[in-house]
Amino acid sequence: MSDLAAQIHDAAQRLAKGLLVAFPTETVYGLGADASNPDAVAAIFAAKGRPSNHPVIVHVPPHADLSYWVAHIPPEAQKLMDAFWPGPLTLILPRSEQALAAVSGGQDTIGVRCPSHPVAQALLKAFEQIKGPGAGVAAPSANRFGQVSPTQAQHVRDEFPELDASQLYILAGGNADVGIESTIVDVSRVDQGIAPVVLRPGHITAAQIAEVLQQELGQKEAPSAPRVSGSLKAHYAPRTPLHLLSAEQIAALQADEQAVVITMGAAVPAGVHSYQAPANPIQYASQLYSMLRSLDQQGYRTLYVQQPPQDSAWEAINDRLGRAAAAFDEGTKP
């Protein structure tokens, strides 16, 4: 057995015992626990400082039996699974009676996804071999609630320095290539005549989803929409105050050695530090959280970010940056 295979086996055993395991997915690192164990799920919320009404996502292996978690699978959901699973897509579905209410924040819906990262898949399969059909791992991002998600194992270690290996086992698996959280699509209300709707943008775009379904999507502002991960106004925030600025506003900044600008080509005045970000949205997303974490550690007083283009290719990045900036708006907290 290779070292990685042994680590995966060890991690699966720990999950089965109700312990926490951080593991890589293609989006970000998740803070995982047995989704059918109330005490294990409660440990996730305690470690993160997560409000109990904020749902988490259940991760399942390829070809998993979803009947333990989901009351039924609408045809629209099956089409999206066939098109995008394994991959960075979470589906909101009607929750089954036996699935813990804690994983869905007390709602009658549940978020489920099948990640494509090979280490995540190996872990989920190993856990299924122990638990049997219906095994699932509840796993929000492995960071303090409202803070920047981790895309490397070291980020997780930095986030939870007080937890030793007996309290949190970190299964390393390289960088999370997508770099931002999964797209979340609500298909829990299609039986009521409510069209599928994107509740959180991500790597898989609304246009791609609409193309697969061959229909227009609904509006996420609907008051009956389920609560989902990452939907609070203030979220994904670094510790350094972050502000979004236009290229013109960046050019007008005064010299400040304690400020740094993430730029995509905007002219940065002399006396202000700068960090060049990719102009490609996929590359930008892959590096976003690592950039924020790196700059957080360098002692700057203020972080300015050039506002990305306002088009569909940048929707997920604008969503994350907008919520990060909102954390520093007066009267708003993550």
Secondary structure, DSSP 4 states (H G I P E B T S, - for coil): --HHHHHHHHHHHHHHTT-EEEEE-SSSEEEEEETT-HHHHHHHHHHHT--TTS--EEE--TT--GGGTBS---HHHHHHHHHH-SSSEEEEEEBPSSS-GGGGTT-SEEEEE----HHHHHHHHHHHHHH-TT--EE--BSSSTTBPPPSSHHHHHHH-TT--TTTEEE---S--SS-SPPEEEE-SSGGGTPPPEEEE--SS-HHHHHHHHTS----TT-TTPPP-TT-SSS-SB-SS-EEEE-HHHHHTPPPEEEEEEEESS----TTEEEEEPPSSHHHHHHHHHHHHHHHHTTT-SEEEEEPPPSSGGGHHHHHHHHHHHHTTSTT---
